[in-house]
Amino acid sequence: MTPKDMLASRDVIGSILLPHADLAVDLMNMMGSRSTGDPAHRFQIAALIVFLSGVDKALSLALQLMYLADRVEWRWLTRGHKLKPGVIECRQGLTAKLNKLHSLGLDLTDLQWIVDLRNEYIHTCSIYAGYRVGIGDGDTSQFILRASGPEVSFLREPLTALGPTEIQTYAEHLTERLGKFLDGIKWQVAWALLQEQQSHLPVNPEPEYSQIADASPEKIYSLTGTLNERYVGEGLRWLRERKQKE
């Protein structure tokens, strides 16, 4: 494969990340002001959630490409889950992805504080029953330790200094840095070799081909799964082993 034919990593990452960033910017622009007194400030956390979903997907794709280039282990990528033959997915969380890339030489941990903010907003909800420090009744205003509850607590919409410009900057820098890092591992070579190996797989293999004509959608799905298990394998195992033997 010539350099002209090779996919640019920046374009591949940008195709996933930038649409999310654009939507996040649109949401940011719906804020009236950076004040909790303005109900529109809630669009900011919605924007951050949308933006980080794009980051999450972009990092997943990057790590999947790194697996194809033999830079990431299958067991780590899947967290030990068994995936359907022919499918590559990253089952790690966003923080784990950032940490993995950091260990491989790409530091994107400047995003971690936004991830932590999002996680706290999404996940924090608790019930508390127990002692609290309060102020006693009367003129003395003494501290008092008194049990109370149960009470439900959760995080309301946070407010940060981030705006549309910052989101665009984060997205552009991440796309550039991640793209440059991926180009360095030459995943495109592994991609092209897999395409070549797949081109040698049989067309209309039997007995599955004869069974498809009158089969239900469920049966067709099962038959294609059987073919993938036979010829492709979990994590593209059979294709990758054929590539390594040649």
N, C-alpha and C positions, 0 to 999 in steps of 0.2 A: 504494500500500500504506500503510495507516494504521499509526501507532506500535503499536497494539494487535496488529496482525498480524505485526509484525516479530519475528524470532527474536532472543532475547537472546544476545549473544555469550558471556556468562559461562556460560550453560546449555549452549551448543554445545561450548565448550572443556571444561567440567566433565564432560560425558558421556563424553569420551575419557580425560581425565587422572585423574579421581577414582577410577574402578574400579581403576586401576593403583596409585594411592596406597593404597587400602584393602588391596589384596593385599600391598603392601610393608610396611604397618603390621602385618599379620598375621604376616609373616615376621619382622619385628623383634621381635615379642612372643614368638617362639620361642627367642630368645637367653636362655641362662641367666645369663650375665654378660658384661661387656665385658673379657674376658681371653682371650688366645690359648691359655691352658691349658684353656679350656673349648671342646670341639669345636663347640658350638652357636654360637660366635661367627661361624661361616661363613655363618649365615643373614643376617648383615648385608649382605654384598656381594651376595647373591642379592636382597635387598630393594632395594638401590640400583640394581641392573640392571633390575629390574621397574619401579621408579619412573621411571627415566630413559627406559625404553621408552615410558611414558605421556607424558613430557615431549616426547620426540622426535615422537610422533604428533600431539600437540597443536600443536606448532610447525609441523609439516607442514601441518596443516589451516589454521592461521592464515595461513600464507604462500600457500596455495592460494586462500583467500578474498581475500587482498590482490591476488593476480593478477586475480581476477574484477573487483576494484575498480580495476584499472589502476595499482596501486602497486608491483607486482613484475613484472619482465620474464620472459617465457616461457623464453627461452634460459637465464637464470640459474636459474630454478626447476627445469628439467629437466637442467641441466648439459650441454645440447646433445644429449641423447638424443632419439630420435624415439619418441613415445608413440602408442598406438593412438588413433584418433579417438574422441572422447567421453570420454576419460580425462584427469583432471588429477592429477598426482602431483608431489611435491617430491623430487627425487633428491639433494639436498644432505645432507651430514652434519650432525650435531647442532651441532658448533662453528660451522660455516658458517651455520647457521640463527640461532644466537645473535648472531653478528657482523652478519648482515644486519638483524635486528631492531634491533640497537644503532644501526646506521647510519641507520635510519628513525625513530629517536627513542624506542625502548623498550629500556632497559638491563636485561637479565636475566643479565648475566655473573656474578652472584654464584653461579650454578649451575656455573660453569666448572670449579671445583676438583673437584666431584663427577664431572663428565664426564671430566676428566683421570684421576682415580683409577680409574674404570670402564674407560677405554680402556687404561690401563696393565695392569690385571688381565687384560683380555680378550685383548690383542694381544701383550704382551711375552713373547717366547720367543727365545732366542739360543744360538748355539754359539760358544764362545771357545777359541782356542788361541793362546797367546803368553806373554809374560813377566808375572810377578807379583812383588810384593815380599813376602817371607816372613821368618821367623826361622830362622837357621841352627841346625844340631844342635850339641850340646856345651854346655859351661858358659859360653861367651862370649856366647851369645844375640845374635849380630850379625845385622844385616839381610842378606838375600841376594836377589839377582835371579836368578830361575830360570824357564825356560820350562816350561809345563805345559799339559795339555789333550790333545785337545779335551774341553770340558765343556759340558753343557747347563744353562742357567739360565732360570728363569721366576719370576714373582711369585706368592707364596702369597697366601692370603686376607688382605687388609688389614683393619685395625680402626680405626674412627674414633669420635668422640664422638657421632655422630648416633644418635638413637633414634626411637621412634614419634611422639613429640610434634613433633620437628623435621621429620619427613617430612610430617605433616599440615599444619604451618605453611607449609612450602615449597609444598605443593599448593594450599592455600587462597589464598596470596598470588599465586601464578602465575596461577591461574584468574581472580582479581579483576583483576590488572593487565593480563593479556592480553585479557580480555573488555572492559575499559574502552577499551583501545587500539583494538580492532577496531570497537567501536561508533562510535569517532570517524571511521573511514573509510567508514562507511555501506555496507558490503558487502551488506547486506540489500537495498538498492535494486537493485544489479546482479543479485543472485540472483533477485529477483522479475521483472525484465525478461527474464532468460534463461528462466524458467518460462513467461512469456507467449509468447516467441518459439517455444519448443518446442511449445506448444499449437497453433501454426499449421502445424506440419509435417504432411505427408500421412499418413493412416491407411491401412494395408494397401497400400503403394506397390507398383507393378508394375515389373519382372517378378518381383521377389523374393517377393512374397506367394504367387504361384502355385507357386513352387518349394519352399515350406516344407513343404507337406502330407506329402510322402513323403521328405523329406530326412533324412539322418543328423544326429546332434548336431553333428558336425564341419562339415557343410554349412550347418546353421542358423547356427552361430557365424560362418562365413565370410560368409553373407548379411547378418547384422546388422552385421558389420564394414563391408561394402560400403555399406549404407545410412548408417551413421555417417560414413563417408568422404564420401559425397555430400551429406548434409544437415547434419551437425554439424561435422565437421572436427577436425583436431588442435588441442588446446587450446580446443575449442568455437569454433573460428575462424569458421565460417559463422554460427553463432548470434550471436556477438559482433559480427560485421560488419553483420548485419541490424539489430541493436539500435542500432548507431552511426549507421546511415543514417536511422533514423526519428526 
